[in-house]
Amino acid sequence: MMKEDAQILVSTKWLAKRLENAEVRVLDASWYLPGMNRNPIIEYEKRHIPNARFFDIDDISDNRSELPHMVPPIEKFMSKVRKLGVGDGHQVIVYDGSGMFSAARVWWLFKMMGHKNIAVLNGGLPKWISDGFPVNDKPPIIRDRHMMVDQISSYVRDVTQVAAASKLGDHEIVDARSPGRFRGEENEPREGLRRGHIPNSKNVFFKSLLNEDQTFKNTTELKRVFYSAGVDMTKPVITTCGSGVSAAVLNLGLELIGKTDHSLYDGSWTEWGMSPALPLETGDKK
């Protein structure tokens, strides 16, 4: 079994023992791809971990951008998170209804905003329920809490930086989408996007880091997944996916194996795939 770090990943048992701790804040960060026919807010209202607050990835984002759920301005992040009753000194635990998907995005966002006490519930809500722990439909009692933000810009990359990395080869660009989408054999879930991948990128499907119960594989297996995909661990890594959500699962996996020089391409394929001026490749990485 993987040794769990409260700063990165926690088990359902770990959380259950601390659920009543006044300094613990639990966030439901469920989000689903278009076409999955799931409404995360309705699901949250029907059942959630007791005292969990709903973190809306689409709402707590930069609504000035045409791209989905881009990193919000610092002031907006602080305001929205304070209204959730999350602030300085809190140990934040984030989970999602898929098991391990969108929660990693919120973990990455909090890390980027300088909040160190942020961890992901290993296996998410499905694991919590299968382990016999309670859920309810009661709204939490929220009290505003002050939060300071110290944004770490190196955690995020824009299209210009990714294009340079693709051309120069000084970073490893790792794509979390499915092999079929990476190779350009399957349509994207969002209409109007080209098929393929960023030139010189590698493919590590985010699900390949997970066990059947949606918990993370152990560190030895995680390293094997990255190495078998040809990822050069001596280089900094930029993760990407469809819209910057599942890419964060790769960032979390990298953190678990001790690699800390990683960042995330926020626009991901939604931005790259819509621009005919940007190059792409199809098929497997040669």
VEXPA-201911 format. One record per residue (C-alpha): residue in three letters; x, y, z; residue number from 0. Coordinates in steps of 0.2 Angstrom, whole numbers. Example, Ala and Ser with C-alpha at 12.3 -4.5 7.8 and 13.67 -1.06 7.14 Angstrom:
<sites>
ALA; 62; -22; 39; 0 .
SER; 68; -5; 36; 1 .
</sites>
This chain:
<sites>
MET; 0; 0; 0; 0 .
MET; 5; 18; -4; 1 .
LYS; 10; 28; 11; 2 .
GLU; -3; 42; 11; 3 .
ASP; 3; 60; 14; 4 .
ALA; -10; 72; 21; 5 .
GLN; -3; 85; 9; 6 .
ILE; -6; 75; -6; 7 .
LEU; -18; 60; -4; 8 .
VAL; -28; 54; 10; 9 .
SER; -39; 38; 12; 10 .
THR; -57; 37; 16; 11 .
LYS; -52; 31; 34; 12 .
TRP; -41; 45; 36; 13 .
LEU; -55; 58; 32; 14 .
ALA; -68; 48; 42; 15 .
LYS; -57; 50; 58; 16 .
ARG; -56; 69; 55; 17 .
LEU; -72; 74; 48; 18 .
GLU; -78; 83; 64; 19 .
ASN; -62; 92; 65; 20 .
ALA; -66; 111; 65; 21 .
GLU; -50; 114; 54; 22 .
VAL; -55; 102; 40; 23 .
ARG; -64; 108; 25; 24 .
VAL; -71; 95; 13; 25 .
LEU; -75; 101; -5; 26 .
ASP; -85; 91; -18; 27 .
ALA; -77; 96; -34; 28 .
SER; -87; 85; -46; 29 .
TRP; -87; 90; -64; 30 .
TYR; -91; 80; -80; 31 .
LEU; -88; 80; -98; 32 .
PRO; -101; 86; -110; 33 .
GLY; -111; 71; -116; 34 .
MET; -110; 61; -99; 35 .
ASN; -127; 67; -94; 36 .
ARG; -123; 70; -76; 37 .
ASN; -126; 86; -67; 38 .
PRO; -114; 88; -52; 39 .
ILE; -124; 101; -43; 40 .
ILE; -140; 90; -43; 41 .
GLU; -130; 75; -38; 42 .
TYR; -121; 85; -24; 43 .
GLU; -138; 91; -17; 44 .
LYS; -144; 73; -17; 45 .
ARG; -129; 66; -7; 46 .
HIS; -112; 72; -2; 47 .
ILE; -100; 69; 12; 48 .
PRO; -106; 77; 28; 49 .
ASN; -102; 95; 29; 50 .
ALA; -94; 95; 11; 51 .
ARG; -96; 111; 1; 52 .
PHE; -98; 111; -18; 53 .
PHE; -84; 119; -27; 54 .
ASP; -90; 124; -45; 55 .
ILE; -76; 123; -57; 56 .
ASP; -85; 132; -70; 57 .
ASP; -91; 146; -59; 58 .
ILE; -74; 148; -50; 59 .
SER; -65; 152; -66; 60 .
ASP; -60; 166; -78; 61 .
ASN; -77; 171; -86; 62 .
ARG; -68; 183; -97; 63 .
SER; -61; 169; -107; 64 .
GLU; -70; 160; -121; 65 .
LEU; -61; 144; -115; 66 .
PRO; -69; 133; -101; 67 .
HIS; -65; 134; -83; 68 .
MET; -48; 144; -85; 69 .
VAL; -39; 149; -69; 70 .
PRO; -49; 163; -61; 71 .
PRO; -41; 180; -56; 72 .
ILE; -34; 180; -38; 73 .
GLU; -47; 191; -32; 74 .
LYS; -61; 180; -38; 75 .
PHE; -53; 164; -31; 76 .
MET; -51; 172; -14; 77 .
SER; -69; 179; -14; 78 .
LYS; -77; 163; -20; 79 .
VAL; -67; 152; -8; 80 .
ARG; -70; 163; 7; 81 .
LYS; -89; 161; 4; 82 .
LEU; -87; 142; 5; 83 .
GLY; -80; 145; 22; 84 .
VAL; -62; 140; 17; 85 .
GLY; -47; 150; 23; 86 .
ASP; -30; 151; 30; 87 .
GLY; -25; 137; 41; 88 .
HIS; -38; 125; 35; 89 .
GLN; -34; 107; 29; 90 .
VAL; -44; 106; 13; 91 .
ILE; -49; 89; 7; 92 .
VAL; -56; 88; -11; 93 .
TYR; -66; 74; -19; 94 .
ASP; -77; 70; -34; 95 .
GLY; -91; 59; -40; 96 .
SER; -81; 50; -53; 97 .
GLY; -68; 44; -40; 98 .
MET; -52; 52; -47; 99 .
PHE; -55; 65; -60; 100 .
SER; -60; 83; -57; 101 .
ALA; -54; 84; -39; 102 .
ALA; -36; 84; -45; 103 .
ARG; -39; 100; -55; 104 .
VAL; -45; 109; -39; 105 .
TRP; -30; 102; -29; 106 .
TRP; -19; 109; -43; 107 .
LEU; -28; 126; -42; 108 .
PHE; -26; 128; -23; 109 .
LYS; -8; 123; -25; 110 .
MET; -6; 136; -38; 111 .
MET; -14; 149; -27; 112 .
GLY; -1; 145; -13; 113 .
HIS; -12; 135; -2; 114 .
LYS; -1; 121; 5; 115 .
ASN; -14; 111; 16; 116 .
ILE; -23; 103; 1; 117 .
ALA; -26; 85; -2; 118 .
VAL; -37; 73; -13; 119 .
LEU; -48; 60; -6; 120 .
ASN; -41; 44; -14; 121 .
GLY; -55; 35; -24; 122 .
GLY; -67; 50; -21; 123 .
LEU; -85; 48; -17; 124 .
PRO; -87; 30; -24; 125 .
LYS; -74; 24; -13; 126 .
TRP; -81; 33; 2; 127 .
ILE; -98; 25; -1; 128 .
SER; -91; 8; -4; 129 .
ASP; -81; 9; 12; 130 .
GLY; -97; 11; 21; 131 .
PHE; -95; 29; 26; 132 .
PRO; -110; 41; 28; 133 .
VAL; -117; 53; 15; 134 .
ASN; -132; 65; 17; 135 .
ASP; -141; 79; 8; 136 .
LYS; -139; 93; 22; 137 .
PRO; -132; 109; 17; 138 .
PRO; -116; 114; 27; 139 .
ILE; -116; 128; 39; 140 .
ILE; -104; 141; 32; 141 .
ARG; -95; 155; 41; 142 .
ASP; -84; 166; 31; 143 .
ARG; -65; 164; 33; 144 .
HIS; -51; 175; 28; 145 .
MET; -39; 168; 15; 146 .
MET; -22; 175; 8; 147 .
VAL; -17; 170; -9; 148 .
ASP; 1; 169; -16; 149 .
GLN; 0; 164; -34; 150 .
ILE; 14; 153; -40; 151 .
SER; 14; 157; -59; 152 .
SER; 26; 142; -63; 153 .
TYR; 11; 130; -60; 154 .
VAL; 2; 135; -76; 155 .
ARG; 7; 137; -94; 156 .
ASP; -1; 146; -109; 157 .
VAL; -1; 142; -127; 158 .
THR; 14; 152; -132; 159 .
GLN; 24; 143; -119; 160 .
VAL; 18; 126; -124; 161 .
ALA; 21; 130; -142; 162 .
ALA; 39; 135; -138; 163 .
ALA; 41; 119; -127; 164 .
SER; 35; 108; -142; 165 .
LYS; 47; 116; -154; 166 .
LEU; 62; 117; -143; 167 .
GLY; 60; 100; -134; 168 .
ASP; 66; 107; -117; 169 .
HIS; 50; 101; -108; 170 .
GLU; 40; 85; -109; 171 .
ILE; 22; 88; -114; 172 .
VAL; 12; 74; -108; 173 .
ASP; -6; 72; -114; 174 .
ALA; -19; 64; -102; 175 .
ARG; -33; 60; -115; 176 .
SER; -37; 43; -121; 177 .
PRO; -26; 35; -134; 178 .
GLY; -39; 36; -147; 179 .
ARG; -41; 55; -145; 180 .
PHE; -22; 57; -144; 181 .
ARG; -19; 48; -160; 182 .
GLY; -34; 57; -168; 183 .
GLU; -44; 42; -171; 184 .
GLU; -59; 48; -160; 185 .
ASN; -69; 64; -161; 186 .
GLU; -67; 76; -147; 187 .
PRO; -81; 78; -135; 188 .
ARG; -82; 97; -139; 189 .
GLU; -88; 101; -157; 190 .
GLY; -77; 110; -168; 191 .
LEU; -60; 104; -162; 192 .
ARG; -47; 96; -174; 193 .
ARG; -41; 78; -170; 194 .
GLY; -24; 74; -165; 195 .
HIS; -11; 80; -152; 196 .
ILE; 2; 93; -149; 197 .
PRO; 18; 89; -159; 198 .
ASN; 32; 80; -148; 199 .
SER; 20; 76; -134; 200 .
LYS; 18; 60; -125; 201 .
ASN; 2; 51; -121; 202 .
VAL; -1; 45; -103; 203 .
PHE; -20; 42; -101; 204 .
PHE; -25; 48; -84; 205 .
LYS; -34; 32; -80; 206 .
SER; -18; 22; -83; 207 .
LEU; -12; 29; -66; 208 .
LEU; -28; 22; -57; 209 .
ASN; -33; 5; -50; 210 .
GLU; -50; -2; -53; 211 .
ASP; -57; 7; -38; 212 .
GLN; -51; 24; -44; 213 .
THR; -37; 25; -31; 214 .
PHE; -20; 29; -37; 215 .
LYS; -8; 15; -41; 216 .
ASN; 8; 13; -29; 217 .
THR; 23; 24; -33; 218 .
THR; 32; 10; -42; 219 .
GLU; 18; 7; -54; 220 .
LEU; 16; 25; -57; 221 .
LYS; 34; 27; -62; 222 .
ARG; 32; 12; -73; 223 .
VAL; 17; 20; -82; 224 .
PHE; 27; 37; -86; 225 .
TYR; 43; 28; -91; 226 .
SER; 34; 16; -102; 227 .
ALA; 26; 31; -111; 228 .
GLY; 43; 37; -115; 229 .
VAL; 43; 52; -103; 230 .
ASP; 60; 59; -99; 231 .
MET; 59; 63; -81; 232 .
THR; 75; 73; -82; 233 .
LYS; 65; 87; -90; 234 .
PRO; 51; 98; -83; 235 .
VAL; 34; 91; -87; 236 .
ILE; 19; 101; -95; 237 .
THR; 3; 91; -93; 238 .
THR; -12; 94; -105; 239 .
CYS; -29; 86; -109; 240 .
GLY; -45; 91; -116; 241 .
SER; -49; 107; -105; 242 .
GLY; -36; 106; -91; 243 .
VAL; -46; 95; -79; 244 .
SER; -39; 77; -81; 245 .
ALA; -22; 84; -85; 246 .
ALA; -21; 88; -66; 247 .
VAL; -22; 69; -62; 248 .
LEU; -5; 68; -71; 249 .
ASN; 1; 82; -60; 250 .
LEU; -5; 74; -44; 251 .
GLY; 3; 57; -50; 252 .
LEU; 20; 66; -53; 253 .
GLU; 19; 74; -36; 254 .
LEU; 16; 57; -28; 255 .
ILE; 32; 50; -36; 256 .
GLY; 42; 65; -30; 257 .
LYS; 43; 75; -46; 258 .
THR; 39; 93; -43; 259 .
ASP; 44; 102; -58; 260 .
HIS; 28; 100; -67; 261 .
SER; 15; 113; -74; 262 .
LEU; -2; 112; -83; 263 .
TYR; -7; 119; -99; 264 .
ASP; -23; 128; -94; 265 .
GLY; -31; 130; -112; 266 .
SER; -26; 112; -117; 267 .
TRP; -34; 104; -132; 268 .
THR; -49; 115; -132; 269 .
GLU; -37; 130; -136; 270 .
TRP; -24; 121; -147; 271 .
GLY; -37; 110; -156; 272 .
MET; -48; 125; -162; 273 .
SER; -34; 135; -169; 274 .
PRO; -29; 130; -187; 275 .
ALA; -13; 140; -185; 276 .
LEU; -6; 128; -173; 277 .
PRO; 3; 112; -179; 278 .
LEU; -3; 95; -174; 279 .
GLU; 2; 77; -176; 280 .
THR; -9; 61; -177; 281 .
GLY; -5; 43; -174; 282 .
ASP; 7; 36; -161; 283 .
LYS; 23; 45; -155; 284 .
LYS; 37; 39; -165; 285 .
</sites>
